[in-house]
């Protein structure tokens, strides 16, 4: 699943809000040395309970991310 995200850095708290067809994510981290991107991945991973990867927008506040749904086949 691909999601669109708008990131706000330097907030007082980490917060995720679903708005129409995108997510608005506020992060405590600053946009320095990739810190905000790492924090974004960590926060969304916890929110979805799945792996998250940035596809587009590494240096932008508008990003496209992929939530990776892992499947396990237990038919042995």
N, C-alpha and C positions, 0 to 999 in steps of 0.2 A: 504494500500500500504506500503510495506517495502522498505526502502532506506538504502544504504551503505554510510557511512560518514567517512571522514578522517578529524580530528580536529587539528588545529594548534593554540596553546594558546599563550598569551602574544603579540599579534599583535597590530599594531597601530590603526587598525579599524576593526569592524566586517564586514565580507565579505563572500558571498556565491558564489561558482563557480561550475557549472555542468561540470564534466569531464567524458566522456564515460558513464559508468554505476554506477558512484558514485558522491557524492557531496564533494567538498573540502571547509571546513568552517574555516575561520580565526576568532579568538575571542580575544577581549581585555582582558578578564578575565584570571586569572591564574588557574592552576590545583591544587587548594588548597581547602580543605573542601567542595568539590563538586561545587565550584563556576562556573567552566567552564561548567559542565553539566547543571546547571540551566540556564546559559547564552545561551548555545546551544539550549535548548528547547525554550527559549524565542525568539531567533533570527529565528529559523525555524518555529515557530508558526506564527510569523509575515510574513515570506516569503510565506508560504503555505496558511495562513488564516485558518488553521485547527489545532486541537489538535495534539501534538507530544509526543511520549513516547519512551524512550530508552529501547530496548529489550536486547541487548548484548553490552559489552564493557564499562561498567561503569568506569573502571580504565585504559582504553586503549585509544589511539588516533584513533583507528579504531573501529567504532560503527555501530550497526544495529538499526535503528529506525523505528517506525511505525507511519505513518501519518493517523490519524483517521478521516475518512469522516463521518460526522454526517448527517443523513437523517431525514427529518421531514415529517410526513404524515399529510397533512392539509385537508383530506377528512372527514369532520365531518357532 
